[in-house]
Amino acid sequence: MKYFWTHRDHIPEGMGYGQFTPAHLIWIALTTVFIAAVAFLYAGAGPSEKLTILRSIAAALMISEVIKMVLMAKTGVKISEYLPLEICSFGAYFTVLDSISASNPFFGVMLLTLFMPGAIMAIVFPTTQALPAINFYTIHQFLYHGLIVAYVAARFVCGEIPLVYSTLWGSIARILVLIGIMYVVDTVFDKNFMFLRDAYENPMLEIIRKYCGDGPRYTIGLILFSIFVINVFFCIFKIIMILFHI
């Protein structure tokens, strides 16, 4: 527990739980159980209870992020490097907007085909692997992304997210606009929000960098990979809908 509140910028080397180690697999299992429990609870709830669950998840996402930022500020972490402007940060923001008007399908397809896969990737390839398994930021990593997945999964299994291929490209267009804005921010302020300029030692993104190269080639490769993943997950979710009559 000595390093429970310690950020990865201040952690000694060799303290991490690692990639696909027993500790990491336990975190994946616990997160999966949590997601399934939320989806099960949501499926059995009435309309008003469902709205409460959705808004509680949205509130938990925002509160957890505020706590993380306050902790970083109190412990001398350079906050400008860790502003909540990552892909899953926007996933959380869209989750909040979706929870305000859950009957509006505007954000549903984006949440299902981009932000949910992004959150799953963050669970499978966490950026906290250099930290101890029992650490605030490790817990935040799995809880935060688990909440996003749980929110979207719960709505999906209840048939509340219409999945039509013609609407998918509208979502991709909005995502590309967001990427364009964040790439300008990254370039102007020399940042790497949304991993748009560098893989930052993320195992999955390092594969893209390896085959596409650095600089703009990496960024283009990441965008094309994201569009491919969105289409793949669309097909997966569509097959699930057909098989289970969602």
C-alpha positions as CSV (number, residue, x, y, z in Angstrom):
1,M,0.0,0.0,0.0
2,K,3.1,2.3,0.1
3,Y,2.5,3.4,-3.5
4,F,-1.3,3.4,-3.5
5,W,-1.6,7.1,-4.3
6,T,1.6,7.3,-6.4
7,H,1.3,8.4,-10.1
8,R,3.2,6.5,-12.7
9,D,5.5,9.6,-13.2
10,H,6.7,9.1,-9.7
11,I,6.7,5.3,-9.4
12,P,10.0,3.3,-9.2
13,E,10.7,0.9,-12.0
14,G,9.8,-2.7,-11.5
15,M,6.6,-2.0,-9.5
16,G,4.1,-2.6,-12.4
17,Y,1.6,-5.4,-12.6
18,G,2.5,-5.9,-16.2
19,Q,0.6,-7.0,-19.3
20,F,-1.5,-10.2,-19.2
21,T,0.0,-11.2,-15.8
22,P,-2.2,-12.9,-13.2
23,A,-2.9,-9.5,-11.6
24,H,-3.9,-8.0,-14.9
25,L,-6.2,-11.0,-15.7
26,I,-7.8,-10.7,-12.3
27,W,-8.6,-7.1,-13.0
28,I,-10.1,-8.0,-16.4
29,A,-12.2,-10.7,-14.7
30,L,-13.4,-8.4,-12.0
31,T,-14.3,-5.7,-14.5
32,T,-16.1,-8.2,-16.7
33,V,-18.2,-9.4,-13.7
34,F,-19.0,-5.8,-12.8
35,I,-20.1,-5.1,-16.4
36,A,-22.3,-8.2,-16.5
37,A,-23.8,-7.3,-13.1
38,V,-24.7,-3.8,-14.2
39,A,-26.2,-5.1,-17.5
40,F,-28.3,-7.7,-15.6
41,L,-29.5,-5.1,-13.1
42,Y,-30.4,-2.7,-15.9
43,A,-32.3,-5.3,-17.9
44,G,-34.5,-6.1,-14.9
45,A,-35.2,-2.4,-14.0
46,G,-38.3,-0.3,-14.9
47,P,-38.1,2.8,-17.1
48,S,-37.4,5.2,-14.2
49,E,-34.9,2.9,-12.5
50,K,-33.1,2.5,-15.9
51,L,-32.7,6.3,-16.2
52,T,-31.4,6.4,-12.6
53,I,-28.8,3.7,-13.4
54,L,-27.7,5.5,-16.6
55,R,-27.3,8.9,-14.8
56,S,-25.6,7.3,-11.8
57,I,-23.0,5.8,-14.1
58,A,-22.5,9.1,-15.9
59,A,-22.2,10.9,-12.6
60,A,-19.7,8.3,-11.3
61,L,-17.5,8.8,-14.4
62,M,-17.4,12.6,-13.9
63,I,-16.8,12.3,-10.1
64,S,-14.0,9.7,-10.5
65,E,-12.3,12.0,-13.1
66,V,-12.5,15.0,-10.8
67,I,-11.0,13.0,-7.9
68,K,-8.2,11.8,-10.2
69,M,-7.4,15.4,-11.3
70,V,-7.4,16.7,-7.7
71,L,-5.1,13.9,-6.6
72,M,-2.7,14.6,-9.4
73,A,-2.7,18.3,-8.5
74,K,-2.1,17.6,-4.8
75,T,0.8,15.2,-5.6
76,G,2.8,17.4,-8.0
77,V,1.9,15.6,-11.2
78,K,2.1,17.9,-14.3
79,I,-1.7,18.0,-15.0
80,S,-1.2,19.6,-18.4
81,E,0.1,16.3,-19.6
82,Y,-3.0,14.4,-18.4
83,L,-6.0,16.6,-19.1
84,P,-9.2,14.6,-19.7
85,L,-9.0,14.9,-23.5
86,E,-8.4,11.3,-24.4
87,I,-10.7,9.1,-26.5
88,C,-12.3,7.5,-23.4
89,S,-12.6,11.0,-21.8
90,F,-14.8,12.0,-24.7
91,G,-16.6,8.6,-24.3
92,A,-17.5,9.6,-20.8
93,Y,-18.7,13.1,-22.0
94,F,-20.9,11.5,-24.6
95,T,-22.1,9.0,-22.0
96,V,-23.2,12.0,-19.9
97,L,-25.0,13.7,-22.8
98,D,-26.6,10.4,-23.7
99,S,-27.9,9.8,-20.2
100,I,-29.6,13.3,-20.2
101,S,-31.8,12.2,-23.1
102,A,-31.5,8.4,-23.3
103,S,-34.4,8.3,-25.9
104,N,-32.3,10.2,-28.4
105,P,-30.2,7.9,-30.6
106,F,-27.7,10.6,-31.6
107,F,-24.9,9.3,-29.5
108,G,-25.8,5.6,-29.3
109,V,-24.0,4.3,-32.4
110,M,-20.9,6.3,-31.5
111,L,-20.9,4.9,-28.0
112,L,-21.4,1.4,-29.2
113,T,-19.0,1.3,-32.2
114,L,-16.2,3.6,-31.1
115,F,-16.1,4.4,-27.4
116,M,-17.1,1.0,-26.1
117,P,-14.4,-0.8,-28.2
118,G,-12.0,2.0,-27.1
119,A,-12.8,1.3,-23.4
120,I,-12.4,-2.4,-24.0
121,M,-9.0,-1.8,-25.5
122,A,-8.1,0.3,-22.4
123,I,-9.0,-2.6,-20.2
124,V,-7.1,-5.2,-22.3
125,F,-4.1,-2.9,-22.9
126,P,-4.0,-0.6,-19.9
127,T,-1.7,2.4,-19.6
128,T,-1.3,1.7,-15.9
129,Q,0.6,-1.6,-16.3
130,A,3.8,0.1,-14.8
131,L,1.9,0.7,-11.6
132,P,1.2,-1.8,-8.8
133,A,-2.1,-3.8,-9.1
134,I,-3.4,-2.1,-6.0
135,N,-3.0,1.6,-6.8
136,F,-5.5,4.4,-7.1
137,Y,-4.8,5.0,-10.8
138,T,-5.0,1.3,-11.6
139,I,-8.3,1.0,-9.9
140,H,-9.5,4.2,-11.7
141,Q,-8.3,2.7,-15.0
142,F,-10.5,-0.4,-14.7
143,L,-13.4,1.2,-13.0
144,Y,-13.6,4.2,-15.4
145,H,-13.5,2.1,-18.5
146,G,-15.6,-0.6,-17.0
147,L,-18.3,2.0,-16.3
148,I,-18.3,3.1,-20.0
149,V,-18.5,-0.5,-21.2
150,A,-21.3,-1.3,-18.7
151,Y,-23.3,1.8,-19.7
152,V,-23.2,0.9,-23.4
153,A,-23.6,-2.8,-22.9
154,A,-26.6,-2.4,-20.7
155,R,-28.4,-0.2,-23.3
156,F,-27.3,-2.5,-26.1
157,V,-28.6,-5.8,-24.6
158,C,-32.0,-4.1,-23.9
159,G,-32.3,-3.1,-27.6
160,E,-32.0,0.6,-26.9
161,I,-29.3,1.4,-29.5
162,P,-30.6,1.2,-33.1
163,L,-27.9,-0.2,-35.3
164,V,-28.3,0.8,-39.0
165,Y,-25.2,0.8,-41.3
166,S,-26.3,4.1,-43.0
167,T,-26.0,5.9,-39.6
168,L,-22.6,4.5,-38.9
169,W,-20.8,6.8,-41.4
170,G,-22.5,9.8,-39.8
171,S,-20.9,8.7,-36.5
172,I,-17.6,8.2,-38.2
173,A,-17.8,11.7,-39.7
174,R,-18.4,13.2,-36.3
175,I,-15.5,11.2,-34.9
176,L,-13.2,12.5,-37.7
177,V,-14.2,16.1,-36.8
178,L,-13.3,15.4,-33.2
179,I,-10.0,13.8,-34.3
180,G,-9.2,16.8,-36.5
181,I,-9.8,19.3,-33.6
182,M,-7.7,17.3,-31.2
183,Y,-4.9,16.9,-33.7
184,V,-4.7,20.6,-34.0
185,V,-4.6,21.0,-30.2
186,D,-1.9,18.4,-30.0
187,T,0.2,20.0,-32.7
188,V,-0.2,23.6,-31.4
189,F,0.5,22.7,-27.8
190,D,2.9,19.8,-28.5
191,K,0.7,17.2,-26.7
192,N,-0.4,13.7,-27.5
193,F,-4.1,13.6,-26.5
194,M,-6.0,10.7,-27.9
195,F,-2.6,9.2,-28.8
196,L,-2.8,11.0,-32.2
197,R,0.9,11.7,-32.5
198,D,2.6,8.9,-30.6
199,A,1.8,5.4,-29.4
200,Y,3.1,6.2,-25.9
201,E,4.2,2.6,-25.4
202,N,0.7,1.3,-25.7
203,P,1.1,-2.3,-27.0
204,M,-1.7,-2.1,-29.5
205,L,-0.8,1.3,-30.8
206,E,2.9,0.3,-31.0
207,I,1.9,-2.3,-33.7
208,I,0.3,0.5,-35.7
209,R,3.5,2.6,-35.3
210,K,5.7,-0.3,-36.2
211,Y,4.0,-0.9,-39.6
212,C,3.0,2.7,-40.5
213,G,6.0,4.6,-39.1
214,D,6.1,7.8,-37.0
215,G,4.6,11.3,-37.5
216,P,1.7,11.8,-39.8
217,R,2.0,8.2,-41.1
218,Y,1.3,6.9,-37.6
219,T,-1.7,9.3,-37.3
220,I,-3.2,8.2,-40.6
221,G,-2.7,4.6,-39.7
222,L,-4.4,5.1,-36.4
223,I,-7.4,6.8,-38.1
224,L,-7.7,4.0,-40.7
225,F,-7.4,1.4,-38.0
226,S,-10.1,3.1,-35.9
227,I,-12.5,3.2,-38.9
228,F,-11.7,-0.5,-39.5
229,V,-12.4,-1.4,-35.9
230,I,-15.7,0.6,-35.9
231,N,-16.9,-1.4,-38.9
232,V,-15.7,-4.7,-37.3
233,F,-17.6,-4.0,-34.1
234,F,-20.6,-2.9,-36.1
235,C,-20.7,-6.4,-37.7
236,I,-20.1,-8.1,-34.4
237,F,-22.9,-6.3,-32.7
238,K,-25.2,-6.8,-35.6
239,I,-24.6,-10.5,-35.5
240,I,-25.3,-10.5,-31.8
241,M,-28.6,-8.7,-32.4
242,I,-29.7,-11.2,-35.0
243,L,-28.6,-14.3,-33.0
244,F,-30.2,-13.1,-29.7
245,H,-33.1,-11.2,-31.2
246,I,-32.1,-7.9,-29.6
